Amino acid sequence: MSPDGSIVTAALVEISGRQKLIKMNTDSLLNGEKDYAVIFDFENSLPANFVFTPDGKYLCGSSYYSGVSNIYRYDVSNGEMEIMSNCETGFFRPVYVSSDSLLVFRYTGKGFVPVMIPVDPPEHVSAIKFLGNEIAKKYELVRSWTLGSPASVELDTVSGRYSTLKNIKLTSAYPVVEGYKDFATVGMRFNFQDQLGLSGFDLTASYSPDRDLPSDERVHVGFNFHHWQWKLTAKYNDSDFYDLFGPTKTSRKGYSVGLEYRKSLFFDEPKTLDFRFDATGYGDLERLPDFQNVAATFDELLTGGVSLNYKFVRHSLGAVDEEKGLKWQLAARNNFVNSENFPRVFGTWDYGIPLPINHSSIWLRGSAGHSFGDQDNSFANFFFAGFGNNWVDHLTEKRYREFYSFPGLERNALNETIGGRNFGKLMVEWNLPPLRFRRFGFPALYVRWARMALFSS
């Protein structure tokens, strides 16, 4: 809006993709009129952040008209558009600070940096080269790799209701090798899903040929079905590929059937609030589902719970981890074993504070919980052990942050698990800036960065 409030400017994007800077009379708008005048046609480049100077003589903003974001100035008196910079990395959000200087944000590897540029149009402005365009000029074949116009689609032939379940088809099948306890299994995996990936299931069946295993533990079956926010799982002598690479074992003897529901109650990234419900039944249990070194006091278990998970964390450009913000979880579960209930409640709370050092922060991580029931029953206790990372793993490498992690204990040692009906835990963590590597490894396996964290709990 102009300083006197008489003119409003805006960016207009047409359905054809052309983008223009336009102006409208405020009084006409208030009277319901929709007429506008085109200030400048930027073709396929959006005019961004155009604002009036304090005296109302000029409009300043940015656009990728030359291939990179440069600053443009429109002279209201004579109707001329001038380019004010010739930048290679990008200038954004210009602000007039004097008659001869502009404050702009320059794009750098460390983020947006405020800089001053002169109010002096350059004589020459060079357009950058686009890699895709250069390839298209050199290899004419790629010009034919187009989808065509959407106007050629006959909408009457594709209208109707799409069913994700009816469109589930086999997408892939391949042999697998997995681990069960200390033994290897061989088998096949089949993946089915619809074209949008909203519904589908996978089936894995494998066999352990080792005769040291009892005959009723040699067959392994895993089934996972998902449909929107729902997930159904069924397992028999569950095996896992990553059990081949380290002391932590997630494979379990017995069978289980589980149902899970997830829903996002609030989603405005980086701020989110999620709800989760799950219920699982187990049979022929030897060990607790989450702790391989804790014997089950009964071989049948029905467990279920609900949880709320809140997250509002942020990080600066170039960060390798979260640097500030808040995360918390509230959860309630119940274990139903041998006609007896063992309810429990627990929560976690993480709060991060950035430091003046780039990509370094201090985090306070707290957790607490209380369980109801006989402490001598393993299903009534919280348990704590080591971090549980295997030599080859697919889960997070920062498992020391989990509430069940206890520095100094080993995940796989029978005498290295501690438990109790209630607990409180507080961790202080200092994340140091990362070291970055340009050439460390080879294309299929290379190290991008390494970072040290110091923590005490």
N, C-alpha and C positions, 0 to 999 in steps of 0.2 A: 504494500500500500504506500502511496506517495505521502510525503510529510504533511501535506495539507488535506489528505484523506479523499481527494477527488478521483484518484485513479487506482485501480487494482490490477496487478499483473499476475499471470499464472502460466504454467506450462500445460499445453494442450497436446494430448497424444491421440491421434486419429486411429481408426481401426486398420488403416493401411500400414501403420507403423511410422508415419511421418510425425515429427515432433516440432512444435512451434511455440514461440514465446508470444503471448497475446496480452492485450490490455483492454480493460472495460471501465466504463464510467460508473462511479459509485452510485450516483443518483438514479441512473438508468436501472442498475441492478435492484435497488430498493423498490423501484416501480414495477418489477417483474420482467423487465426486458432482458433479452439474452444476447444482444448484439455484441460483437467484439471486433477488434482490429488486430491484424497480425503485425507484430513488431519485427520478427525475424523468423525465417524458416530454417531450422537446424537439421532438416532432413531426417536422418535416423538417429540423431544424437540428442538426448534429453537436455534441455536447458535447466540447470540446477541452481537453486539458492540465489536467484536474481533478486536484489534488493535495491531500493533507491539510496542515493547518497543523501546526507543530511540537508543539502540545499535543493534537492529534487531535480537537479540538472542531468543526472546520469543514473542508469541502471547497471549494476555490476553483478556478475554471476559466473558460473563455470559450465563447460560443456566438453564432451569428447569429440567435437566436430572435426578436429585435426587428427584424431586417433588416440590422443591422450588428453586428460583433463587440463585445459588451460582456462585462463581468466578472460572474460569478454566484457566490454563496456559499450552501452548504448547511449548515444547523445540524444536527449529528448528534444532539443531545439532543432536539429537538422535531420533527425531520423537515421543516423549512420551507426552501424555496429562495427566496433573495432576490437581486435584481439590485443590483449595487454601482456601476454607472456608467451614464451616458447620453451616449455618445460618438457623434460623427458620422463619424469616420474609422476607428475600430477600435482596441480594446485587446486585448492578447494576453499569454499566459503570466504570470499573476499569481503573485507571491511575497510572503508575509507577512514584513514586516521589523520590525513592532512591533504593539502592540495597536490602534493607530489609523491605520496606514499600510500601503499595498500598493504594491509595485514592479511595474509593468506595462510592456509595450512598446507604444508608440503608433505607428500607421502614418502615415508622412509621405512627401512627395515625395523626401526624401533617404534613405529607408529606415526601419527600425525604430529608434525613439529611446526609451531607458528614461526613464520619468517616474514620479512618485509621485502616488497618489490616496488620498483619505481612506477609512477604513473607516466609511462612513456612507451607507446606502441612500438614493438620491434619492426624492423624493415622486412624481415623474412621469417616465415614460420614453416618449419619442415614437418611433414607428416611422417609418423612412424610406420614401420613395415609390420604387417600382420603375418605371422607364420603360415596360417591357413591360406591366406590369399596368395602368398608366394608359392606354396605347394600347388594350388589350383592353377597358377599360371604355368608352372613347369610340367605338371602332369595333368593333361586335359581329361584323363579318365575319371578323376575324382569329381569332375563337374556333373557327371551322370549319376552320382550317388545321392539322389534326392528322393524325398518321399512324395513329391508332387503336391499339387494344390488341394487343400481340404474341400474346395468347392466341387471337386470331381466325385466326392463321396455321395452316393445316393442315400440320404438319411432314412428314407422309408424302408430300406432293406436292413437297417441296423437298429431300428428302434425296438424297444421292448425292455422287459425286466431281466437284469443279469443276475443269475444265481451262481454264487461262488461254489456251492457244494456240487451242483450239477456239472460244473466245468473242471472239476479236479481230474487231472490226468497224470500218468507217469512221466516224470521229467528227467530222471536219471537213475541209474543202478550201477553199483560198483562193488568190488570185493573190499573187505575191511579186515584189519588185524587189530585186536583190542586186548586189554589186560583184565584178568579176573584174579583177584588176590595176587599171588606171585606166579601166575600161569598166563600163557598166551592163548588167545582164541582166534579162530579164523571163520569168516562168514561173508555175508552179503548185506548190503544196505540198499533200500528202495525208497526213492523220494517222489511224493505225489503233491501237486498243488495246482490251484487255478491260475489263470493267466495274469491276474493282478497280485497274486501272492497273499491274498486275504484269508484263504482257507487252504488247508493241506495237512498231510501227515507223512511220517517216515516210519519205516519198519526195518529193524536190524535183527538178523538172526545169525548166531555164531555158535561154534562148538570148540570145546577144549579137549584136544586129543590126549593130554597127559593122564596116564593111568594113576598118578598119585592123587588125583581128585576123586572124591566119591562119585559114583555114577549119576546121582541125582543133582550134581552141580556142574555137569559138563555142557549142558545145553543152556544157551543164553538168548533171551528175546527182549527187545526194547521197542515200544510203540509210543509215538508222540503225535497227537492230533491238535491242531489249532484252528480256531474259527473266530475271527475278530478278536475280542478281548478274552476269549475262553481258551483254555488249554487242558487237554486230557492226556494223561500218561499212564502207561501200564508196563511193568517190568517183571522179568523172571530171571533170577540169578544175574542181576544187572552187572554188565561189564562196561569198561571205559578205556578208550585209547590211551589216555594220559596216565593210567595206572602202570603202563610199561616203563615210565621214566621217572622213578623216584619213590620215596617212602610213603607218600600220602596215597591212600587207596579210597576211592569212592565206590568201587564195586562192592556189592553186598549179596549174600546168600538170601534166598527167599523170593517172595513176590510182593508187588505193591501196585495199587491203583490210586491215582491222584487227580484232583480237579482244581484248577486255578482260575481266578478271575482278576483282571487288572483294569482299572479305569482311572483316567486322568481327570481329577476334580478341578484343577486349575492349570492351564498351560499358556504361559506368556513368557517364553524363554528370555532370560535365564531363570525366571521364577516359575517353579512347578510344584504341584501338590498331587500325589498319586495315592490311590487306595488299592489295597490288595487283599484278596481272600483266597485261602487254599485249604483243602482237606485231603488227607491221604491215609489209606489203610495199608498196613503191612502184615505179612504172615511169614512164619518160619524164620524169624529174626535171630541172628547170632550176636550182632553188634548194633549199637545205636546208629540210626541213619546218618547222623552228622559227625560221629566220632568212632573211628575204626578201632580204637583201643579201649572202648568202654563196653563191657559185656551187657547184653540186654537181660534184665531180670525176668522177662516174660517174652514169649516168641510172637505175640500178636499185639499190634498197636494201631489205634485210630487217633490221628492227630489233626488238628485244624487251628487256624488262627486268622486274625485280621491285623492290618497295619496301615498306618498313615506315614507317608514319606514326603518331607518338604525339603526343597533345595532352592537356594538363591545364592549362587556363587559366581564369581567373575574372575577374569584374568586379563593381563595386558597382552598386547600383540607380541607374538614370539614366545609366549610362555609354554612350558611343558606340563604344567599342573595348575590346579586351582590356586588362586592367590589371595582371595578375600571372600567373605560372605558367611552364610549360615546354612547349616544342614541339620535336620533333626528327624528322628523316627520314634513313633509310639506304636507298640505292638502288644497284643494279647494272644496267648495260645493256650490250648488245653490238650493234654495227653490222656486218652482214655485207655486204661490197661487193666485187664482182669477185673472188669466191673467197677473200677475205681477211677476217679477223675484227679488229674494233677494240673490245675490251672497255674498260669504264670503271666506276669506282666513285666515289660522292660522297655527302656528307651535309650536313645543315643542323642548326643548334641555335639556338633562341631562348629567352631567359630574361628575364622581366619582373619589375620591382621597383616596387610602388606607392609614391608619395610622400605626405607629409602633406597636400599640396594635393589637394582633391577632383578626382577623375577625371584625375589626372596621374601618369605613370609613366615609368620609365627601362627601356629594353630593350637587351639585348646580343644581336646577331644574327650568328652565325658560319656559315661554310660552307667546305668544302674538297672537292677532287676530284682524281682522277688517271686519266689515259687512257693506253692502251697502243697504240702504232702509230706510223706515220710522221707527223711533225708537218706535212709538206707536204701531207698528204691532209686535206681539210676534214672528212671523217667521223671523224677521230681527235682532233678538238679540241673543247674547251669554248669557247663564244663569249659575249662580253659586249657589250651595247649599251645604248641609252637605255631609258626606262621603257616606251615603246610604247603609251601611252594615246592613243586617238583622241578626236576632238571629241565624238562620240556613241559610247558604249561600253557593253557589258554585263558586262565583267569588273571585277575589283576596282580601285578607284582608288588603292590603296596598292601598286602594282606595283614601287615602288622597293625594297620589302623582298625581292623575289625574288633568288635567288642570281645570276642572269644580268644583273641591272640594274647599270649602272655610271654614276654621276652624271657629267654632262658629255658623254656620247656621245649621238648621235642614232640612233634606231632605223632610220631610212630612208636614211641616207647611206652610200654604198658604201665610203667611206673612214673610216667612224666605227664599225667593229666590230673588236674585238680578240679574239684567241683564243690558246689554248695547251693543252698536254697536261696541265698540272697547275696548280692555283691554290689560294690560301687567301684568305679575305676576312672582315673583321670590321667590323660596323657598330654604332655607338652611336646610339640614337634617344631623343629626349625628346618625349613627347606632352604637349602643353599642354591645359588644360581647355577644353572647347568653349564657344562662344558660341551661345546658343539664340535662335530667332526665333519670335515669336508670329504675325506677319503679314508674310510676305516672299514675295510671289508670288501665285498664284491657285490654286484647288482642284486643277486638273489638273496644275499644276507649281509647287511651292513649296519653299522652302528651310527645313529644320527646324533645322539647326545648321551651324556651320563651326568647324574646329579647325586649329590650326597644329602642325606637327611639325618639330623641328630634328634633323638627323641628319648624321653624318659617317662615311665608310667608307674 
